[in-house]
Amino acid sequence: MMIILGLTAPISANTAACIIRDDELIAFVEEERFIGLKHAPKMTPRKSIDYCLSTAGVTIDEVDYIAIGFESPLKSGIKNFFENMREANYSRMVRESGAYVEYFMSMQRQIDFLSSLSAKSHIRSKLIYIDHHLSHAASAVRLSGYADAVLITLDGVGEDNAGMVGYFEEGRIHKLMSIPINH
């Protein structure tokens, strides 16, 4: 049996959690439903996580993976830092370093909360980071019931792009291109 807890990135404008058992969606809920704050922006979805675990009848220690719908804060921070250094774009470096620090600290708060639910200290080993737009595409196509599909995601921003174009065939998502933010 495979159990996956899915979470929005902790810097998301609309935080949520879901739980999947053996490719079946067991529960999904947005944090705003519990706390009464529209979208619950940039908040750890604490009550959503509790609800999903409770609905599935499992503990955090029984979860195999914790999937975050955004790239790792370490990967994004390092990549952006060196790109801006290469381009000598120091004003962008300062602006993006603030966003990176915010994401890193938000992710740490989320990890701390997940760790507080665990009897063991192995939460980091369960974390996997999934490309933001690939996450959107997967949630749409996996629940659609279609064997093949064309995929387009557009939400303005996710990591360093605004969307993606691809297709779903033979159980796999094939990404053809990213859509740049300025488009």
Sequence and secondary structure as in RCSB ss.txt:
>XXXX:A:sequence
MMIILGLTAPISANTAACIIRDDELIAFVEEERFIGLKHAPKMTPRKSIDYCLSTAGVTIDEVDYIAIGFESPLK
SGIKNFFENMREANYSRMVRESGAYVEYFMSMQRQIDFLSSLSAKSHIRSKLIYIDHHLSHAASAVRLSGYADAV
LITLDGVGEDNAGMVGYFEEGRIHKLMSIPINH
>XXXX:A:secstr
  EEEEE  TT SS EEEEEETTEEEEEEETHHHH STT TT   HHHHHHHHHHHT  GGG SEEEESS  HHH
HHHHHHHHHHHTT HHHHHHHHHHHHHHHHHHHHHHHHHHHT SSS HHHHEEE  HHHHHHHHHHHHH  SSEE
EEEEEEEETTEEEEEEEEETTEEEEEEEE TT 
